[in-house]
Amino acid sequence: MITFRKYKKSDKKTINNFIREYYKEDPPIYPDIRPNINKTILEFQKNPKKGTIYIFTKDKKIMGYSIVVYYWSNEWSGNWLIIDELYVDYNYRKQGIGTDFFKFLKKQRKKNDIGIQLEIHPHNKKVINFYYKL
């Protein structure tokens, strides 16, 4: 069974490896972008209402992660969840982990959460097709 939990300090090495793989597969459109997971971790520790890093596990094995950022929308009068990054290790893809993660997010939904925003690079057809399927 897949479980989704919040990031722990002991996850750092694995997550750093996953982030490197994520950016190899889906490099930033803008060359000046320099992702810094250390700053993200510190920011979420100081301000947990800003976001969460979820870890995907099965039998204590880390299979992926997602960085979820929250923001308030004046137009919609509620919180949006931005899926900033979502990565599943290549060896565990096509097993429903991404789909299960979105079901998990739906269950975690708070009263004033009104939607999910996705960050997708236009060249990444696999991810676009996955989101359309959802």
SULNOR-V956388 format. One line per field, one symbol per residue. ss: DSSP state (~ for helix, > for strand, _ for the rest). psi: psi as a letter, one per 20 degrees, with the letter a starting at -180 (. if undefined). burial: 1 if it has 24 or more other ideal C-beta (glycine too) atoms within 12 Angstrom, else 0. A space follows every 50 residues. Layout:
ss->???
psi->???
burial->???
This chain:
ss->__>>>>__~~~~~~~~~~~~~~~~~___________~~~~~~~~~~____ >>>>>>>>__>>>>>>>>>>>>>____>>>>>>>>>>>_~~~____~~~~ ~~~~~~~~____>>>>>>______~~~~~~~~~_
psi->ppqprqqqhiigggggggggggighmqqhphipnqnhghgggghghmiih rqoqppqpljppiarpoppqqppghilrpqppngqpppphijrkjjgggh ghgghghiprgjpirpppopphimhggghghhh.
burial->01011110001001100110010001000000001010011001000001 11111110000111111111100000001111111111100100001101 1101100000001001011000000010000000
